[in-house]
Amino acid sequence: MKINSHISSLPGSYLFQEIASRIKTFEQENPKADILRLGIGDVTRPLSPYVAEKFASAARDMATAEGFRGYPPGEGYHFLIDAINKNDYAARGIALQDSEIFISDGAKTDAAAIQELFDKDCRIAFTDPVYPVYVDSNAMAGRLGTFENGRWCNAVYLPSTAENGFVPPLPEEKVDVLYLCYPNNPTGTVLTKAQLKPFVDWARENNALIIYDAAYKAFITDEDIPRSIYEIEGAKEVAIECCSFSKTAGFTGVRCAYTVVPHQVTGRDNSGKEVSLNALWKRRTGSKNNGVSYPVQVAAAAVYDEQGRKETEETIRYYLDNARVILDALKQGGLTVYGGVHAPYIWMKTPDNMKSWDFFDYLLRNAHVVGTPGAGFGPCGEGYFRLTAFGSRETAQQASGRILNMLSK
Ligand code: PLP
């Protein structure tokens, strides 16, 4: 049989596989090294006890005749959709219908699958650097052409660098879909409402669609920074928003997320007829998914209860304090650092303009600290390095100390 060559011709291995393989080689050569990991963006703190108890209790219900449930509704249980709508949207003055919210097992799942709604010839724009899932999923669908000199020839890259203050320019050429992620992975930077508005206006003027990934919105601590793109006027006509309980509530191993597809967002089919993307997403998801388990959805809804909220917010504060520890130490050491204030990611300029993979190896060998090379997130990530605040306070302190020590030699 003939395979999908768009997958086999993807460049290199997935970023984190390459990192894991380099660490493995180092560990084999240095079995006694105590490696501190500030690399992968996985959480480490335990679930909120309140949320975990609701999770367990729902699982026990499933073992009773009255509480047993089979397939969940494809778009999610109403109790969770209602909690999301009230707490994440209505409370912020955003009016959504429950039928615009779809529960899923991950923002990665949805951010990767959403491109199934686009025509093969749609032109796609990404910020650069970028969370690789948006690019890879479009590349696998054959939408990005060939990969040459670190770039897909049919994709549009919008640089997001220190030079433009991490505010990417608007696309200058015809673009059908733009992926935005704020707070940003990997740079940890954010856009204010005033900085996000031109993107919404651009999409409305150009009949384009924005896929807005707000997976890190729980880390925002400033009211002027939008937690949802729908805080911007007109966004409900042009934006789909992906959110997740992974980073908000430590659900990376539990798996629950949601995507908002407003009824007003439309595209055109081959005959020029206007089609609702909500209807399209519902149709596609109904055919491909059987939903998210009942105990997981009960656990997610518990995040909005007073006690669940209190406990999950404490964890977010813990990570943000870690980020501050790393930021302060690196700044003190004279390094140039970005992000880390409304996000769990710190984006540092590599010292002496080192290439980011060279700095990865240098840091691993000399400080036994693992981070993520910026170049793994796109051409404009070259010369940068990502550190994450998801470890323990001790790891944050020790790792920053080791980096400073290494650089002072
Ligand atoms: N979106 C972004 C920007 C991420 O960085 C991540 C995970 O690191 C995800 C989505 C994945 O979310 P989930 O765990 O819900 O699949």
Residues whose N, C-alpha, C, O or C-beta is under 5 A from the ligand:
A	BS01	PLP	G41 D105 G106 A107 K108 T109 Y131 C181 N185 D213 A215 S244 S246 T252 C256 A257
